[in-house]
């Protein structure tokens, strides 16, 4: 009987045109996401949208609104992680998960990791490849309200080449092994896989353009796709209305991916002056995934990463810091991405302090990189990325002032997604 009354009241309210969700947030400080702030501030949310933003003297709190007083807090747009692997939880750091597990494992892990990520303040993520289209299924389940998690931009399986970073190498040729992505060779196979990924729900395409840290037998800067393969991926994705993200660490493979027209270079560890110049000219973003390599260098053995991966990470660690800082200072566009795997899910906010430490950015710049810039990279800046009237009410708050201590961003105690309080 109570449920019936609630449904009737809800229907009446909607039919009468009254908002079903009216919230006013009062906060000591609002960081808009574009480098500006309002202190103190009031933000009004009607249903899932922001309908007023300003100083308390400028914004009238509507009658009947639920008032959330975040005294002593700083409010910001929901954070955006542009490089995650929600379906990953295996901590050995190598290819063993591909040998021991199925996409069913990834789906289970994904439901756990999606919630952790959202409660860490990351209301939007861009998945960087998962087998079995697990990220697509996660996205759809979250959108249907079945599980708790961020807005997911899914890739489907990453597209790599035989023997490359997305393959599983170093085993007997008499053992048929899966890749960690879709393994293709030649422009025609690349084109077909792009079409398959889009057919099965991918929001963007992930390609593997160079070697990597966590793969056997390849140098991190070694090109792994030909110019023809890169062109096939980008042109077909563009024709189908999708952007391309490229795993690339260095060298000719990174530069070729930029010139092919990818939207972002992910990792970019040893980006050089020539590549940085091309990225600036084309508006290509760099998603540096700082936390993962730092942790491999510092704790790789304890975490069970393979010796070859630890050696690769250590070999580039110092130069990577110099190259990435130089690229940022030269004007290359950056977006936040963690490459979150293993126990990094839920610790995504640690990427902010690594950006301050390694890139030399201010905390305000780091927040802009992790909000507005991410939204622009994903093509959703009309809806997300800044706290402005008309945009979706994705908000996160931390106690204190993160402009004075960037590590406060690692522990938000208020998270809202689409006007719904997910954590308070």
Helices and strands as residue ranges (DSSP letters): H 2-15, E 22-31, E 37-38, E 41-46, E 49-54, E 66-77, E 79-84, H 96-100, H 103-119, E 122-127, G 131-133, H 134-143, E 151-153, E 159-160, E 182-183, H 187-199, E 205-208, H 227-239, E 244-248, H 251-260, E 264-267, H 273-282, E 285-287, H 290-303, H 307-329, E 333-334, G 342-344, H 350-354, I 355-359, H 363-369, H 372-378, E 395-399, G 406-410, E 414-417, E 420-423
